[in-house]
Amino acid sequence: MEWALALAAVLAVVAVVFVARPFLRDPAPASDRLDELAPEARERLALAEERDRALAALKELEFDHRTGKVSDEDYRAQVGPLRRQAAEVLRALERGEEARHERVPDQGERVP
């Protein structure tokens, strides 16, 4: 009976060590830090952030106009440049996506 208890204790210790092993090792050198993105990915991320800022500014301007904080004249003066900025960023993102899809081979296609 004593040997069964000792065997169970050893088995429990082995199981705990086996499960904890990944947590005890040093992390792999690969990292997911943003500053380690490829230049194309960094550019896409910057464009996406710029798009988000432009769209948020348009949304805020629209809200301020509807609530009366911004006059009709000021709204007309500000909405055009914001829309142009948003459109330019969206076109740049679209061009980047098209270029990326052109470089990716179809399934079964071999890359030279």
C-alpha positions in Angstrom: 0.0 0.0 0.0 2.9 2.4 0.8 4.5 1.8 -2.6 1.2 2.7 -4.3 1.1 6.0 -2.4 4.7 6.7 -3.3 4.1 5.9 -6.9 1.0 8.2 -7.0 3.1 11.0 -5.5 5.9 10.5 -8.0 3.3 10.4 -10.8 1.7 13.6 -9.5 5.1 15.4 -9.4 5.9 14.2 -12.9 2.5 15.4 -14.2 3.0 18.9 -12.6 6.5 19.3 -14.0 5.3 18.2 -17.5 2.4 20.7 -17.5 4.5 23.5 -16.0 7.5 22.9 -18.4 6.4 25.5 -21.1 6.0 28.2 -18.4 9.5 27.5 -16.9 11.4 27.9 -20.2 12.7 31.2 -21.4 10.5 32.8 -24.1 11.4 32.3 -27.7 13.4 35.2 -29.3 10.7 35.8 -31.8 8.5 38.7 -30.8 5.3 40.3 -32.0 6.4 43.9 -31.3 5.0 46.4 -33.7 8.4 48.0 -34.4 9.5 44.7 -36.0 6.9 44.8 -38.8 7.9 44.6 -42.4 8.0 48.1 -44.0 4.9 47.3 -46.1 3.0 46.3 -42.9 4.2 49.4 -41.1 3.0 51.6 -44.0 -0.4 49.8 -44.1 -0.7 50.3 -40.3 0.1 54.0 -40.6 -2.4 54.4 -43.4 -5.1 52.6 -41.4 -4.4 54.8 -38.4 -4.6 57.9 -40.6 -7.9 56.6 -42.1 -9.3 56.1 -38.6 -8.3 59.6 -37.5 -9.9 61.2 -40.6 -13.1 59.2 -40.3 -13.3 60.0 -36.5 -12.8 63.7 -37.3 -15.6 63.6 -39.9 -17.9 61.9 -37.4 -17.1 64.4 -34.7 -17.6 67.4 -37.1 -20.9 65.9 -38.2 -22.0 65.5 -34.6 -20.9 69.0 -33.7 -22.8 70.4 -36.7 -26.0 68.6 -35.8 -25.8 69.7 -32.2 -25.2 73.3 -33.2 -21.6 73.6 -32.0 -20.4 74.2 -35.5 -22.1 76.7 -37.8 -23.2 75.8 -41.4 -20.4 78.0 -42.8 -17.7 76.4 -40.6 -19.0 72.9 -41.4 -18.8 73.5 -45.1 -15.3 74.9 -44.8 -14.1 71.9 -42.8 -15.9 69.0 -44.2 -14.4 69.2 -47.7 -10.7 68.9 -46.7 -11.6 66.1 -44.2 -13.4 64.1 -46.9 -10.5 64.6 -49.3 -8.1 63.4 -46.7 -10.2 60.4 -45.9 -10.6 59.6 -49.6 -6.9 59.9 -50.3 -6.0 57.5 -47.4 -8.7 55.0 -48.5 -7.3 55.1 -52.1 -3.8 54.5 -50.8 -4.9 51.6 -48.7 -6.8 50.2 -51.7 -3.7 50.5 -53.9 -1.7 48.7 -51.3 -4.2 45.9 -51.1 -4.3 45.5 -54.9 -0.5 45.4 -55.0 -0.4 42.9 -52.3 -2.9 40.7 -54.0 -1.0 40.9 -57.3 2.1 39.6 -55.6 0.4 36.7 -53.9 0.2 33.7 -56.2 -3.0 31.8 -56.6 -3.4 28.3 -55.2 -1.4 25.8 -57.2 0.5 28.6 -59.0 4.3 28.3 -58.6 6.4 31.3 -57.7 9.5 31.5 -60.0 
